[in-house]
C-alpha cells in the first residue's frame, strides 16, 4: 500500500493542499475580476490562463525538474504561488496585475508536476507502487473538479474573494512546509543544460506514448466545453449543468479506483487498448440529443474508461530514458493541459456553426479514429500487448 511509505504521506497531503489552493484561486479570481470589471471576456480569460502558459513552461522550463533537487523545485514553486496569491489579495491590485500573477502561477504548475513525478520515482521506486501512487495523485485532481468549485463557491459566501485568496496563499505555504520537512533532499537527476526536450521527443517510444496520452483528452473535453449551452438546450437548468460537469470525473475516480485495487499490473496493461478504443464511443449517443439522465450516463461511462491510464503510465515510465523522468512528466503535463485548452476553444468555435450535441457526436467519431491510430503507433514503437 502506497500510504505505508512514510515519505509518500506528506507528498500526498501537500498535493491535496496545492490542488485546493489552485481551485480556490480560480474561483476567487474569477469572481474578483468580474466584480471589478463586469466583463465576461476578462472573467473567461482568468480560466483560459489556467491552460495557456503550459505550452510555454513545458517547452522552456521542463529541464528544471531534473536539473535541480526535486524537493527544492517543489518548495520554490509552492512559495512562488503563495506569494502571487498574497499580492492578488492586496486591495487595489490592478486587474492586469491579477491576470499576470495568474499567468505566473500557471507557468510554474507543469514544473511542479514534473518535479513531483521525479520525486515519486525516488520515493516509491519504479514498480507498481509508483503507478498506484500516481493514480492516487490523479484521483485528487478529479475529486477537485467534483467538489472543489462547489466548496469554493460556499467559502465565498463567508469571505470576500480577496480573503479567499489569502486562504489560497495559506494552502500553498502549508504544502511547501510539508514537502520541505516531510521529504528527504535528493540531488537532481540530470546535468544536461539544454536539448533534453528535443532528445526526449526524438525518442520514438516516448513520443508515441505522449501522443497517446494527449490525443484522447483533446476530444474528451468537448462535451464539458459545451456543457452550458447543451444543458440549457435540453432544459436541465443550473443543477443539471453541475451534474453534467461532475459525471465524468466521478466515473474517472471510480474507474481508477477499481483498476488500482482489483487488477494486477499485467491485466492493467492488457486493458489499455480495449478501454482506450471505446472511451469516446459514448459520445456518439449525443447525436440523438439525449435527455439529462442519458447524457450523464454517457459522460460517466467515458470517465470510467479512464482506467486505461494506469497501464499507459507503466508503459511511459518504462520508456523514458534514465535521468529524464522529471523533464518527461513536465512535458507530458504541459502538453496535456495545452491540448485540452485547444480542444475547448475549437469545440466552442465549432458550436458557433453546429449544435453542441452534433459537435460532441463528431468528437466521438473522430476521436475514436485518432485514438486507434495513436494506440497502433505506440504498440509498434514499444511492442506492447
N, C-alpha and C positions, 0 to 999 in steps of 0.2 A: 504494500500500500504506500502511495507516494507520501502521505502525511506522516509516515513513520520516519522519513528522512528529515532530520532536525532542521536543516537549512531551508528546506522547501516551505516550511510553515510561514516564516516571515516573508519569503518571496510571494507566496500566495496572498497573505494578508495585505502586503504592500500593493499588489495588483488590484485587489478589491477596493482599496482606498483610492488609488490613482484613477481607476475606472469611474468611481463615484464622483471624484473631482472633475473628470473630463465631462461627464454627462451633466453635472450640476452647472459647470461653467457654460456649457452650451445653452441650457435653458435660461439661466440668469442673464447671459449676454444678449440673447435674442430678445428677451423682454425689455432689457435696459435700452438697447438700440432702438426698438420700436417706440418706447416711451419718449426717447429723446428726439426722434426724427419723424415718427409717424409714417415712415417709408417701408412698404412691404419689400421693395427691392433690397434695401440695405439690411433688413431683417433676414431675408433669404441668403444674403451674402455671408452672414455670420455662420450659416450652416455650410455653405459652399467652401468656406475657408477651413472647414474640417477635413476636406478632401484634397484641395488643390496643391498645398505645399508638399504633399507626399512624393510627387514625381521629382521635385527638386531635391528634397532631402535624401530620397532613396538613391539618387544618382550621384550626388556630390558628397554626401556625408556617410555613406554606407560603411566605409572603411574604419570609421571611429569605433564601431562596435567590436572590432577585432584588434585594433592598434593599441587601445588603452585597456586598463583593467576594467572588467565589466562592472564591478561594484562602483568604481569611480564614475563611469559614464552614467549609470543609473541614478546615482545620488545627485550628480550635477544636473541631469535632466529634470528630476523632481524639484530641485531647488529653483531652477530657472522658471519652471511652470508656476511654482508658488509665488515667486517674485512678480511674474506677469499678472497673476490674479490679484495680488495686493495693489499693484498700480491701477488695475482696472477698477478696483473698489474705491479709489480716491475720488471724492466728489469733484466734478468739473473736468474730469478727463475727457478730452475731445473724442468724438466718435471715430475719427480717423486713427487716433492712437489706440482706441479699443480694438478696432479691426486689425491694426498692425500687431498688437500683442497676441490676439487670437491666432494670427498667422505664425508668429514665433512658436506658440505652444504646439501648433500642428506640425511645424517644421521639425521639432525635436522628437515627436511621437514615434516615427519609424526607427530612429536611432535607439530610443529606449526599448522598443520591441526587439530589435536585433541584439542589443546588449543583454537583455533578459534571456533571450533564446540561447545565447552563448553561455550565460551563467547557469542555465538549466542543464546544459550538457555537462558542465563541470559538477553540478550538484547531484544530478540524477543518473549520470552515465549516458551511454548511447544505446541502451536497450529499450525494452518495452516500458520500463518505468518512465523513461523520458517521453514516450508517446502519450502515456496516460496523463503525465503532468501537463503537457502542452494542451491536451484535451480539456483538462480542468480549467486552464487559463482561458481557453476559448469559450467555455461554458459561462464563465463570469461575464465575458463580453456580451454574450447572448442574453444573459439574465439582466444586464444593464439596459438592453433595449426593451425588455419586457416591463421592468419595474422602474428603471431609472428616471425616465422622463415624467412618469406619473408622480413619483416621490419628490422630484424636483419641483413640480408644479405645486404640490402640497406645501413644501417648505416656503415657497414664495408667498403663500397666504400668511405666513407667520413673520417672515423677514423680508426686507427690501431686496431687490436684485444685487445691490452693492453689498449688502450683508451676506447674501448667498455666496458672492464671490470671495468674501473673507473666509467662509466655511470651506470653499474650494481650496484656498491657499493652505488652510489647516490640514486638509486631507493629503495634499502633496507633501507638506512638511512632515507629516506623520509617516508617510510612505518612505521618504528619504531616511528618516531615523531608523525605521525597521530594517532597511537594506544596509545602512551603514553599520549598525550594531548587531544585526542578526545573521549576517553572512560574512564569510572569510574573504579577504582580499587575495585575488589571484592575478598573476601578470597577464598582459594582453596575449592573444594567441598568435598574432602576426606582426611582422616588422615591415612589410611592404608598404610603401608610401602611396603608390598610385598604380593604376592599371588593373587592380584586383577585380573591379566590377566588370571590366571588359573581358578579363580572363574567365570570370565566372560564367558570363553569357556565352563565351565561346566553347564552354564545356557542354557538349550536346546532351548528355543525360540530365544535367541540371537545367539547361534551357528548356527542354521539352517538358520537364515536370513543372517549371514555373508557368509555362503556357497552360498546362492542365489545371494548375491551381487558380489561374486568373480567369480562364475563359468562362467557366460556369457562373461565377459571381457577376460577370459583365451582364449576363442575361437575367440572373435571378433577382436583380434589383428593380426590374421593370415594373412589376405589379406594385411594389412598395412606392416607387416614384409616382405612380398614377393612382395611389390609394384614395386620395381625397376626391378627385373627380369621379372615380369608379363608384365608391360607396355613396356619394351624393346622387349619382345617376340611378342607383337602384333603391334609393330612399332609405339607406341604412342609418343615416344620421351620424353624429359625432361618436356615439357609443359603438356603432358598427365600425367606424374608422379605427377606433382604438383596438377593437377585437381583431380586425383585419391585419393591423400592423404587428400585433402580438402573436398571431397564429404561426408564422414561420419560425420565429425564434424559439417558441415553445417546442415545436417539432424538432428543431435542431438540438435543443437541450436534451430532449428525450432520446433522440437517435444516438447521440454521442454517449449518453449515459449507459444505454443498453449495450452498445457495441463495446464500450470500455470495460463493462463489468461481466458480460456474458460470453464474449468472444475472445479467443486467443489471438496472438499476433498473426499466425498463418491464415486463419479464417478472415481476419480483418483485411488482410492483403487481397484475398480472393474475392471479396465482395466489392472492391473498388470499382471494377468495370461495370457490373450489373447496376449498382446503385447510382453511379455517375451517369450512366446512359439513360436511366428512367427518371432522374431527378427533376428534369424540366418538363416531362410529359404531362403532369397535372395542369400545366398552363394551357394546354390545348382545350381544356374544358371551358376556358373563358370565352371561346368563340361563341358559346351559347348564351353569354351574358348571365351567368348563374346568380341566383339569389345569395344572400349573405351566408347561410349555412354551408352551401356547396362551395362557395368561394373560400370560406375558412378551411374546409376540408382539403381543398387543393393546395392552399398555402401550407397547411400543416404537413401534408404528405411530402411536399418538396423539402420542407425543413427536415423531416425525418430521414430523408435520403442523404442528408449531410454527414451521416456517419461514415461515408466513404473517405472523408478527410483524414481519419485516423490511419488508414492504410497508406494514403499518399504521404503523410508525414513520415512514416517509416521509410518509404522509398526515397524521399527527399533527403533525409538526414544521412542515409547511406551513400547517396550520390555526391553530396557536397565534399570537395577536397578538404583535407585536414587543415586546420587553421583558418578556415574561411566561413565557419558557421554563423558567426555574428553578422558578417557582411551579407551572406546569403539570406538570412532571415530579415535583415533590414530591407534588402532589395525586394524580397517577396512581399513583405508587408506594404512597402511603398507602392508596388505595382498593384496589389490587391485593392488598396484604397483608391488609387487613381482610376482603375478600370471601372470600379463601382460609381465613382463620380461621373465619369464619361458616360456610363450606361444610363444613369439617371437623367443626365442632360439630354442624351439622344432620345430617350423614351418620352421626355417632355416635348421635345421638338416634333416627334412623330405623332404625338397625341393632338397636335395642332391641326393635322390633316386627316387623322383617323381616330375612331373611337377608342377609348382606353382598353376595352375588352378585346378589340381586334389586335391592337398593338401587343398586348400581353400574349395572345394566342400565337402570333407570329414569332414572338420571342421564344416560345416553347419549341416551335418547329426549327427555327434557325439555330437556336442554342443547342438542341439535341444533336444536330448535324455537326456543329463545331466541336462539341464535347467528344463525339465519336472520333473525329479526326485527331484531336489532341491526345486522346487516350491511345489510339493506334500508334501515333508518333512516339509517345512516352514508352510504350511497351517495346517498340522496336529498338529504341535507344538503350534500354536497360535490360531487355529480355525478362520483363516482369510477367507474373502469371496473368 
